[in-house]
Amino acid sequence: MEIILKQDIQGLGYKNDIVKVKSGYGRNFLIPNGMAIIANKSNRAMIEENIRQAAHKAEKLKQDAQALAEKIGDLTIEVGTKAGESGKIFGAITVIQIAESLKSKGFDIDRKKVIMKDSPKQLGTYTVTLDLHKEVKHEITLSVVAE
């Protein structure tokens, strides 16, 4: 089943993308929750017109995201947590903690835009990806230290 996304959905696509999903997922979850519409001829025409009108605005958003990525640069954020003698941490480092740490440095980035491949289990440094825009991804370094 082909659908048109009405908002960004991590792992599936971005707003106004036409994607193929399983019928049950589209009919029972995405469409009833207002996240997508069926990709029929009239909806495709409507979305194409919306894209054409929003092209200038989208370019500005992309430039803003690139400027933010340049401003962040090769930033290293430090998150403190309790850890054992062997360096194994108690609990977990979450994207919320990373977003708050970025906010304290002056970068207001939504926690949904922070992507960690693996949750840190040991003290050390890790790479975190910031999904600033559809075409702008930026990597920063996360340093997990003992409190």
N, C-alpha and C positions, 0 to 999 in steps of 0.2 A: 504494500500500500504506500502510495506517495503522499506526503503531507508537506505543508509549508509551515515552518516554525514561526511563532509570533514572538518568541523571546529566545535568548541564548540558553541552551541546555548543554551542560558540560558532558562531553563524551558523545554527543549526538550531532550538534551543529550550532550555528548562530542564527540570529533573527533574520527572517526572510529567505533562509536556505530551503531548498526543496530536497528532502531526504526520504529514503525508503526505510520503512519500519515494518515490523510484523503487524498484521491487522488488529490483533487484540490489544497490543500496546497503544496503537493509534486511536482506536475506537473507544477503548475503556479507560484510558488514562490521559493521553495528551489532549485530545479534543475536548472531553468534558471539563478538564481543568483549565481550559482556555490557553493552553500552551501552543496549540497548533490548529490549522484548518486543513480540510481536504484540498489536495492540489488538482482541482478541476480547471477547466478552461477559463472560466470567468475569474476565479480566484488568482490564477496565474497572471492574467492581464492586470488585475488590480494591484498585485504585488509588484509587477514590473513598473507600473506607473509610479507607485510609491518609492521604489528604488531610484527611479530617474529623478524624482523630485528631491530625494534625500541625499543625492550624490555629493552635493557641495558640503552639506552638514557632516556626512560621513568622512569626507577628506579632512575636515577640521578636527574631528574626533581622533582620527589616525595621527595627525600631526601633533595633537596634544599628548597622545599616548607615547609617541616617539620622543617628545620633549621631556616627558616624565621619566622615561627609560634612561635618557642621557643624564638627567639630573640625578637619578639614583646611582648611576654608574656602577662601580664594583663595590657596592656597599656590603659590609658585613654586619649582621645584627647578632646580638648576644642574648640568649635566653638562659636564665638560671633555673635550675631544678635540683631537687634532692636526688642524691645518687649514693650507691653503695661503695664499698672499698674497691671493688673490681672495676668501677666505672659504669656499671649498669644503672640506668636511671629508674626511679620509682614513678609510676604513672606514665603519662605520655605528653609529648610536645604537640600542641594542636595548632591549626591554622589561625585560631582566634588569638593565641599568644603571639604568633608571628605578626598578625595584623596590628595588634596593640603595640608591639615593639616598633613596627614601621611608623605607626601614628606618633609615637614618642619622638621619633627622629624627624617628624614633620611631613611624612608622606601618608596621606589619607587614602589607603587602598582597602577596598572591601575584602572581607575574609573569603568570599566566594571566588575571588580572583587569585588567591594564593593556592598553588598546587604543589603538594609534596608527593613524590613517588612512593617513598617508604617513611613510616613513622620512625623517628630516631629511637633507638633502644640503648645506645651507649653515649657517653660523653664524646665530643669531637665536633668535626665540621661536616656539614651537609649542604647540598645544593637544593635551593627552592626556586620554583619557576613562578613568575608573576604573569598572569594572562591579562595584559593591559588592554589589548584590542585584538580583534580577529586576526590581524596580521602582525601584531607586535607582542612578542613574548620576551621577557627579560629574566635573566637568572641572577640571583643574589646568593651570598654565602650565609648559612646559619651556623652559628657557633653555640653548641650546647655545653654549658659550664656548670659545675657544682656550686650550690649556694653555701 
